[in-house]
Amino acid sequence: MESNYMVNSDYVVVKALDNGVNISGLTRGKDTKFHHTEKLDRGEVMIAQFTEQTSAIKIKGRARVYTAHGIIEAGD
């Protein structure tokens, strides 16, 4: 199990630029569902990981997202 876990171990860093940024993890599989939600306030940082259970991360609000592919701004 440990080796399979590491295959999908990409990380992203989310920094909230405003209060009330919502971050939601979505499941893998036939039926995609929300499995975890966090709320960040301005300046807070969350490090998230893609795993066997998490296939996508949804961000609602103004945030800066740091990935291996670059930096992305979310929100208005």
C-alpha positions as CSV (number, residue, x, y, z in Angstrom):
1,M,0.0,0.0,0.0
2,E,2.8,2.4,0.8
3,S,4.3,2.3,-2.7
4,N,0.8,3.0,-4.3
5,Y,0.3,5.9,-2.0
6,M,3.5,7.6,-3.2
7,V,2.6,7.4,-6.9
8,N,-0.1,10.0,-6.5
9,S,1.8,12.2,-3.9
10,D,1.7,15.6,-5.7
11,Y,1.4,18.5,-3.3
12,V,-0.1,21.9,-3.8
13,V,0.2,24.9,-1.4
14,V,-2.8,27.2,-1.1
15,K,-2.4,30.6,0.4
16,A,-5.6,32.6,1.2
17,L,-5.6,36.1,-0.1
18,D,-9.0,37.0,1.6
19,N,-10.9,35.6,4.5
20,G,-13.3,32.7,3.9
21,V,-11.4,30.8,1.2
22,N,-13.0,27.3,0.8
23,I,-10.9,24.3,-0.2
24,S,-12.6,21.0,-1.0
25,G,-11.1,17.6,-1.8
26,L,-13.0,15.4,-4.3
27,T,-12.8,11.6,-4.4
28,R,-11.6,9.3,-7.2
29,G,-13.8,6.7,-8.7
30,K,-17.0,6.2,-10.6
31,D,-18.9,8.7,-8.4
32,T,-17.0,11.9,-7.6
33,K,-17.9,13.3,-4.2
34,F,-16.7,15.9,-1.8
35,H,-14.8,14.2,1.1
36,H,-13.2,17.1,2.9
37,T,-13.6,20.8,3.2
38,E,-11.4,23.5,4.9
39,K,-11.9,27.2,5.3
40,L,-8.9,29.5,5.3
41,D,-8.6,33.1,6.4
42,R,-6.3,35.7,4.8
43,G,-2.7,34.7,5.2
44,E,-3.4,31.1,6.2
45,V,-1.7,28.4,4.2
46,M,-2.7,24.8,3.5
47,I,-0.6,22.1,2.0
48,A,-2.8,19.5,0.2
49,Q,-1.8,16.2,-1.4
50,F,-3.3,14.2,-4.2
51,T,-3.7,10.6,-3.0
52,E,-5.5,7.4,-3.8
53,Q,-8.7,9.0,-2.4
54,T,-8.3,12.6,-3.6
55,S,-8.3,13.2,-7.4
56,A,-9.2,16.9,-7.4
57,I,-9.1,20.0,-5.2
58,K,-11.7,22.8,-5.6
59,I,-10.8,26.3,-4.4
60,K,-13.5,29.0,-3.9
61,G,-12.3,32.5,-3.1
62,R,-9.2,34.6,-3.6
63,A,-6.1,32.4,-3.2
64,R,-2.7,31.8,-4.6
65,V,-2.0,28.2,-5.5
66,Y,1.6,26.9,-5.8
67,T,2.2,23.7,-7.8
68,A,5.0,21.9,-9.5
69,H,3.6,23.5,-12.7
70,G,3.7,27.1,-11.5
71,I,1.6,29.6,-9.5
72,I,-2.1,30.1,-10.2
73,E,-4.4,32.8,-8.8
74,A,-7.9,31.8,-7.9
75,G,-10.9,34.1,-7.4
76,D,-11.5,37.7,-8.7
